[in-house]
Amino acid sequence: MIHLQICQGTTCYIMGAAQLASACLQLPADVRDKVRVTGCRCLGLCRDGAFGDAPYVKIDDEILARATLESVLAALRARTEETP
């Protein structure tokens, strides 16, 4: 199972993580059964001033910056094709 973690730190939350989390709870059927979606505490990736790269998500061990529903879905679909 693929683990999608959506950063819920203040910067990510303000930059769209809340909307992203809501949208990811309604993933298409071809992806939904292979993914576990959770929120997580701040990933600490914007500490060095990388605020413009928020929101961040973590897909298994891979970090995705400037996450949008489209970019997350593309990354998840790529992983589901790799994962039987």
C-alpha positions in Angstrom: 0.0 0.0 0.0 1.2 3.5 -0.9 1.3 6.0 2.0 0.4 9.6 1.1 1.2 12.1 3.9 0.0 15.6 3.5 1.9 18.2 5.6 -0.4 20.1 7.9 2.1 22.6 9.1 1.0 26.2 9.2 2.7 27.2 5.9 1.5 24.2 4.0 -2.0 24.5 5.4 -2.2 28.1 4.3 -0.8 27.3 0.9 -3.4 24.7 0.1 -2.8 21.5 2.1 -6.2 21.6 3.6 -8.0 21.7 0.3 -5.6 19.1 -1.0 -6.4 16.8 1.9 -10.1 17.1 1.2 -9.6 16.4 -2.5 -7.4 13.4 -1.9 -10.0 11.8 0.2 -12.0 11.4 -3.0 -9.3 9.9 -5.2 -10.4 8.0 -8.4 -11.2 4.4 -8.0 -8.1 3.2 -9.9 -5.9 4.7 -7.2 -8.1 4.8 -4.1 -7.7 1.2 -3.0 -3.9 1.3 -3.2 -3.3 4.5 -1.2 -3.6 5.4 2.5 -4.0 9.2 2.9 -3.1 10.8 6.2 -2.2 14.2 7.4 1.1 14.7 9.2 2.8 17.3 11.4 5.1 19.8 9.8 7.7 18.0 7.6 10.0 20.9 8.3 10.9 21.5 4.7 10.1 25.2 4.6 12.3 26.2 7.5 15.0 27.5 5.3 12.7 30.0 3.5 11.3 27.6 0.9 7.8 28.8 1.7 7.1 29.2 -2.0 7.5 25.4 -2.5 4.6 24.6 -0.1 2.4 22.6 0.2 4.6 19.5 0.6 3.4 15.9 0.5 5.3 12.7 1.1 4.5 9.7 -1.0 6.2 6.8 0.8 9.8 8.2 1.0 9.5 10.7 -1.8 8.8 14.4 -1.2 6.7 16.4 -3.6 6.8 20.2 -3.4 4.2 22.6 -4.7 1.7 19.8 -4.5 -1.5 20.0 -6.4 -4.2 17.5 -6.8 -3.0 16.9 -10.4 0.7 16.4 -9.4 -0.2 14.2 -6.5 -2.5 12.1 -8.7 0.1 11.7 -11.4 2.7 10.6 -8.8 0.3 8.2 -7.3 -0.7 6.7 -10.6 2.9 6.2 -11.5 3.5 4.4 -8.3 0.3 2.2 -8.6 1.6 1.1 -12.0 4.8 0.0 -10.3 3.0 -1.6 -7.4 1.0 -4.7 -8.1 
